Amino acid sequence: MALSDSLLILSTALAVEAALGYPRRLYTWIGHPVTWIGRLIKGLDRRLNRDTRPAGQRRAAGILALLVLLGTTAVVAWSLEALLLPLGWPGGLLLAILASSLIAQRSLHEHVAAVSEGLRDGGIEGGRKAVSMIVGRNPNSLDEAGVSRAAIESLAENFSDGIVAPAFWLGLGGLTGAALYKAANTADSMIGHRTPRHEAFGWAAARFDDLVNLPASRLSALLIVGAAALNRNASAREALRAVWRDASYHRSPNAGWPEAAMAGALGLRLAGPRVYGEVRVEDRWMGSGRADATAQDIDRALRLYRTACGLLFGLASALAFLAWIIAR
């Protein structure tokens, strides 16, 4: 696929997803690409990840599973491109609609906004219930500030790996690029954990996900800085300062970039010590502001997020136009 075509499909997909999201009826009827990928990962995990095998063999089996997952995804996505691209603009529109299912602007906004609404309408229990839908930490360990910080952290991190990263790979590699990214990211979320079952088997998935998220995490931080410059109640200077000072201290090589940018922009402290299940994780704070975040801060973060999504769409559209001019 030509770069001009993939960038045009990207800008169209961003607009379609922002306007329509992924219809619930469609999800009920046929599921979602992530659920299809998830079934394949579960099957590979069940067949290849044997508890009786030594760690070296399980790591090799995990590499094989990742290669099978990526190969299967590439064949399906490339076949759809080969089928639809020759149809001209109707085929391109269909590809954009398909690609929009791999981007999560609207659903991320809805899930994070639900935490703010939960805190306002249902108090701490309402906030805990809503935030448990988007984070893996123990919600019962969170007070109102902890719930609010968790929602904002999830918004920042998922802006990178749920929106900017699939958009980056869609613009660079078309539907196939975005689908391959989504397969890798889903594999990391399902088997890329340091648990007795998956520490060896999920090693390849976790490392590959770190690699493919690297460019998007940096771009996400820049988009948040740009969004802060356009919002009166945010600071682009502090966002940049927090990224420069704190991003590399996050336990993830990528999540610290958007989280630090969001923390600095809003004058908050994010990340820091927290509890996953019964395990307390002693992470460094991102940002140097206050830690007592509120539902109002979630709303501020969502305004920043909407602006950053708008900047991403503007960037994609400008690059698509430039690529079209060059290709003429």
Steps between C-alpha positions, in 0.01 A plus 500: 500500500632844408576736788250755366226234506580379852509856637165582338353181646645600838341845506167355388517222759568751779199707396272195468599360839468833678151546358364147529727288717441126473123436508388277788259311277786413269706383796213282620451360150855424386731606784803722444843449337658496846270218611586301187871554562447410864348164411803415288736600782306288750520202267875542451550541874301184570679288240859625524548619859551176695572534871721191493751652257812686618514879468719494188255283308206710616677816382559338160134395489402860574711624208330245275156607627578865425618414148183296434283782634671767291510282189129417520408864563715620209345252255144601592566876497707492179229294328239761589724775360561303180125448463385856573773734368431426131141623553613864518352741752217266612762238586711760678198609704428140598862457606475817710184368669673170572809681629286719728423190708869488598493852650330576833452878530131492581491195726798622704328834554178326608674269747702776664204740510305224677749517789438872543126442487529209741681713758243778471190280502606200707783630717811293557323168432366631169847618403663170600250300297554714191880508524517121546387474136816669369786425743650184644575631848293410806216757508431437869841646581414832337357811661343777290839644405627151410197431284542834322873450442440145371245629248733777378798263478291253299388782271861608435639150449213383281517817293842372400443128449128506415493796262833652397680166453238336273469832315878517454520148358186551290653809340829323444380154397132520418243260645764228523729719710222598740372143530849367573543762770164414654588129503832572675339732754221252577756222546691715748183575698405131515830314544769764546489489880762387750291220644614139549303394192594782264839640606684277251225436244400868480855637489501549121155664500600745774832597341348537153220717637757726669675540164195579285363747759822698524435759222135551595577564867733786408251640249222473760700709745554767233130504415411545868753783526343658190153457646614664824621800301148540362321465837487787747491271805807296403872568474702390198822611673436281805397212276834517319688535827329193647571292190868600502537432871272204574410296190806274510435403864172324426518119521366490143735629227201667333219578745704761685503735201126576469443465876775750584372739234145476637618545859706808419230653283238469774724583797457152650708207620416171329623140522688458828439213748189291428349155558431232238296222659684457831839617369621852573712653222741776602518715188632855476263790468450666162468877535562724800150638567234388745401136546147570625329478160122535472218434255552855375857408407368203300284746306804723442696200375217410262502852354872468444445156346237629255737775390785250455273278288415803289870573453557137395224529241641830376848351471370195312298717262791736433734208428240339275466823301878540477544137384227551240674814365834319480344197329338709225 
